[in-house]
């Protein structure tokens, strides 16, 4: 893997939602789409359905930590968007990691 790049632009998120494939579990939704670069680009979203700012930030934090553990095994050239669900801030990070690995393996992104 060359480099991890974070997605920040709304148009990038919308493009991945529209054209990418999605994989869902009880605590996380993962959108995966091939990109033209050799970088892995990722973004994390937590909408207002999750709760107030504290819960949304916790959701993003534990998703980011789980991704940090999985990142070295991801094949280069993919865009990933992780969407927090309402249960996300209330589960431990190892549950997020387990569902993230399962979804990425299902998508064929893990080496």
SEZA-276412 format. One record per residue (C-alpha): x, y, z. Coordinates in nm, 2 decimals, padded with zeros to 4 digits. Example, Ala and Ser with C-alpha at 12.3 -4.5 7.8 and 13.67 -1.06 7.14 Angstrom:
<pts>
{pt {01.23, -00.45, 00.78}}
{pt {01.37, -00.11, 00.71}}
</pts>
This chain:
<pts>
{pt {00.00, 00.00, 00.00}}
{pt {00.14, 00.33, -00.10}}
{pt {-00.05, 00.59, 00.11}}
{pt {-00.36, 00.64, 00.31}}
{pt {-00.56, 00.94, 00.20}}
{pt {-00.87, 01.07, 00.38}}
{pt {-01.17, 01.17, 00.18}}
{pt {-01.30, 01.52, 00.26}}
{pt {-01.50, 01.64, -00.03}}
{pt {-01.88, 01.58, -00.04}}
{pt {-01.86, 01.50, -00.41}}
{pt {-01.63, 01.21, -00.34}}
{pt {-01.86, 01.07, -00.08}}
{pt {-02.16, 01.11, -00.31}}
{pt {-01.98, 00.94, -00.60}}
{pt {-01.89, 00.64, -00.38}}
{pt {-02.24, 00.61, -00.25}}
{pt {-02.38, 00.61, -00.60}}
{pt {-02.13, 00.39, -00.79}}
{pt {-01.97, 00.18, -00.51}}
{pt {-02.10, -00.14, -00.37}}
{pt {-02.22, -00.16, -00.01}}
{pt {-02.17, -00.41, 00.27}}
{pt {-02.37, -00.38, 00.59}}
{pt {-02.37, -00.52, 00.94}}
{pt {-02.55, -00.43, 01.26}}
{pt {-02.28, -00.17, 01.36}}
{pt {-02.12, -00.05, 01.03}}
{pt {-02.19, 00.00, 00.66}}
{pt {-01.90, -00.01, 00.42}}
{pt {-01.90, 00.13, 00.07}}
{pt {-01.62, 00.01, -00.16}}
{pt {-01.52, 00.14, -00.50}}
{pt {-01.21, 00.09, -00.72}}
{pt {-01.01, 00.41, -00.79}}
{pt {-00.75, 00.49, -01.05}}
{pt {-00.46, 00.57, -00.81}}
{pt {-00.25, 00.33, -00.61}}
{pt {-00.36, 00.49, -00.28}}
{pt {-00.62, 00.37, -00.04}}
{pt {-00.86, 00.66, 00.02}}
{pt {-01.11, 00.64, 00.31}}
{pt {-01.38, 00.84, 00.48}}
{pt {-01.59, 00.80, 00.79}}
{pt {-01.94, 00.95, 00.83}}
{pt {-02.17, 00.96, 01.13}}
{pt {-02.50, 01.13, 01.08}}
{pt {-02.72, 01.30, 01.33}}
{pt {-02.92, 00.98, 01.37}}
{pt {-02.63, 00.85, 01.58}}
{pt {-02.69, 01.12, 01.85}}
{pt {-02.53, 01.43, 01.98}}
{pt {-02.17, 01.53, 01.90}}
{pt {-02.01, 01.32, 02.17}}
{pt {-02.16, 01.00, 02.03}}
{pt {-02.08, 01.09, 01.67}}
{pt {-01.72, 01.16, 01.76}}
{pt {-01.69, 00.84, 01.96}}
{pt {-01.83, 00.65, 01.66}}
{pt {-01.57, 00.81, 01.42}}
{pt {-01.29, 00.74, 01.67}}
{pt {-01.36, 00.37, 01.71}}
{pt {-01.41, 00.32, 01.34}}
{pt {-01.08, 00.50, 01.27}}
{pt {-00.90, 00.29, 01.53}}
{pt {-01.04, -00.03, 01.38}}
{pt {-00.94, 00.08, 01.03}}
{pt {-00.59, 00.16, 01.15}}
{pt {-00.55, -00.21, 01.24}}
{pt {-00.68, -00.33, 00.91}}
{pt {-00.52, -00.08, 00.68}}
{pt {-00.19, -00.26, 00.62}}
{pt {-00.37, -00.56, 00.47}}
{pt {-00.59, -00.36, 00.23}}
{pt {-00.50, -00.38, -00.14}}
{pt {-00.41, -00.05, -00.30}}
{pt {-00.64, 00.13, -00.54}}
{pt {-00.97, 00.14, -00.35}}
{pt {-01.19, 00.41, -00.21}}
{pt {-01.37, 00.32, 00.12}}
{pt {-01.64, 00.49, 00.31}}
{pt {-01.75, 00.37, 00.65}}
{pt {-02.09, 00.48, 00.78}}
{pt {-02.17, 00.45, 01.15}}
{pt {-02.50, 00.31, 01.26}}
{pt {-02.71, 00.38, 01.57}}
{pt {-02.55, 00.10, 01.76}}
{pt {-02.19, 00.20, 01.68}}
{pt {-02.11, 00.43, 01.97}}
{pt {-02.23, 00.17, 02.22}}
{pt {-02.01, -00.13, 02.11}}
{pt {-01.64, -00.20, 02.17}}
{pt {-01.38, -00.14, 01.91}}
{pt {-01.31, -00.51, 01.86}}
{pt {-01.67, -00.56, 01.75}}
{pt {-01.63, -00.28, 01.49}}
{pt {-01.30, -00.44, 01.38}}
{pt {-01.46, -00.78, 01.34}}
{pt {-01.74, -00.65, 01.13}}
{pt {-01.50, -00.43, 00.93}}
{pt {-01.28, -00.73, 00.85}}
{pt {-01.58, -00.94, 00.75}}
{pt {-01.72, -00.67, 00.52}}
{pt {-01.38, -00.59, 00.36}}
{pt {-01.31, -00.96, 00.30}}
{pt {-01.66, -01.00, 00.14}}
{pt {-01.57, -00.71, -00.09}}
{pt {-01.24, -00.87, -00.19}}
{pt {-01.03, -00.58, -00.06}}
{pt {-00.82, -00.76, 00.20}}
{pt {-00.51, -00.94, 00.10}}
</pts>
